[in-house]
Amino acid sequence: MSLPSRSSSASLSSSSAPSIRVRLARWLRHFWPAPLGIDGRERLRFIVGAVTGVLLTALLSRWWAGSGSTGPWMVASLGASAVLVFGMPSSPLAQPWPVLGGSTLSALVGAAAAAFIPDPAIAGAVAVGLAIALMVPLRCLHPPGGAMALYMVLTAGEGWHLAAFPILFNVLVLLVAGVVYNGLTGRRYPHPQRAAVRTDVAQGAFTASDVDAALSHYNQVLDVSRADLEGLLHLAGRAAFQRTLGEVRCSDIMSKPPFAVEAEVSLKDAWALMRAQQIKALPVVDPLRRVVGIVTVADFMRLANLDTHEGLGQRLRTLVMGRSGQPQDVGEIMSHPVQVARVAQHAMDLVPLFSQGGHHHIPIVDGDERLVGVITQTDLVRTLATAVQGRDEGDVVSATRAHGAASTASNAGQ
């Protein structure tokens, strides 16, 4: 067996080196965070709020402590709380109860750890751990709370009164400033943490229970409220739906040329045309091909004498062949006025017409109000299915135009 030469070993080493460098570069990029995604106005609101809140807290706390006080009148971790309260007022970690409960509870835990554990290193670690263990089930998780617990251990000689002043006093003043400032600058604080129950969830849309199931699998603390997360997901889904169908217009999916009749056409001829072309609706037009109504199979069925013991076929034949007192032409049984759509209108606009308006066929007209096509529920469902399959916008438009170019009998007879 021949061993690889030095040159081949060097080439293998040099070929693997770029791969290692690429992996290292990718790993190092994880340390560089993504931009916050806020504009200059929001950044200024954030900064001014933090400055105002901390300054107000400092002035009032120093006044309360008095000029002769030798103890601390403000805690450094309040700066971290100010970042949350003024910069992320919708965060679950920044709400009043987590700020108040997490800070004061952690301070008491730190004082207890300092009293019972003589080694400050061990006491500090235990205090932070116990503070987290209590904040999570009590729903007052606040990151600066860990600093409060450690602060009490490091200042054990100051006594338990530090939990009341300056900690509790500092937090209360900061919260009052946060409520007022956020409200004046258009931010809801306290921010709702529970989503309203949706009763209009469309078929296929995710529900609150779906979000809960996803969060249970994720199993990590999120710095966004449950309600905001659900709202963002709904907005993202709506934007994706609009993106994939945003450029699909009625002209792309309508059946053309459409079959139509005038109001004076006999029921016999109209029924024969519908049977021959296997369609379920006929737009009714005037001599200028402007839509004045629509006649459907349901119209024929509605006017058939359902109280007789004849079969359905015989009742329809009696209707279309004529009988004394029975309607004779299309204009007598057509539905009018009729819902129409423009040829350049977006297909998305038809979704509520089909899903909520009870329509099954919508005539499409041009700029002169003349009939140029018909869109059925099947046409729209086919377009939606194309989008759901994950195609991009260009594919959806191309696919729907291809379907629109199919034969009228194949499209309208669905």
Secondary structure, 3 states (H helix, E strand, C coil): CCCCCHHHHHHHHHHHHHHHHHHHHHHHHCCCCCCCCCCHHHHHHHHHHHHHHHHHHHHHHHHHHCCCCCCCCCCCCHHHHHHHHHHCCCCHHHCHHHHHHHHHHHHHHHHHHHHHCCCHHHHHHHHHHHHHHHHCCCCCCCHHHHHHHHHHHHCHHHCHHHHHHHHHHHHHHHHHHHHHHHHHCCCCCCCCCCCCCCCCCCCCCCCHHHHHHHHHHHCCCCCCCHHHHHHHHHHHHHHHHHHHHCCCEHHHHCECCCCCEECCCEHHHHHHHHHHHCCCEEEEECCCCEEEEEEEHHHHHHHCCCCCCCCHHHHHHHHHHCCCCCCCEHHHCCECCCCCEECCCEHHHHHHHHHCCCCCEEEEECCCCEEEEEEEHHHHHHHHHHHHCCCCHHHHHHHHHHHHCCCHHHHHCC
